[in-house]
């Protein structure tokens, strides 16, 4: 899926018109149309960052490099580990262990 396809998905999910989104990221509605049809791509980093920040997605997702929309603060969705076979108690133990490692690293640094 290309940038324009993902941008349109985000805009539709948030019930924004092209004009609404254009106003938010400070471009014309026509430019949004070009983006969504994959005829053009943002010329500057600031526009991409503005879009990603507004919708709360990662630049990697926006650019099609990953299917992970955004990374959680604890990075639990960053690792590609299937925890579905574990009970909630075991998943919580894994999270506690990860937090312990983070705290240990802070003390060590």
C-alpha positions, 0 to 999 in steps of 0.5 A: 500500500502506498503513501496516498492510499494510507493517507486516504484511509486515515482521512476517511477514518477520521471523517475529514474532507480533503479540505479539512486535512489540507487546512490542518497540514497547511497545503491546498485541498488539491494537493491532498487529492494529488497525494491520495491518488499517488500522483505527488509526494510531500516535498518536505519532511515537516509535512510528513511529520505533521501528518504522522503526528496528527493521526498518531501513526509512525512514519514507517507505517505512513510510508508503507515500511511496516504494518504497525501503525504506531509504537506503544510507549512500552514498545510492546508492539515493536517486538514480533512475538506471538503472546496469544497462547499465554494467559494474562498472568504470563503476559504481565510477567513478561511486561514486568520483566521488561520494566525491570530490565529498563530500570536496571539499564537506567541505574547502570547508565 
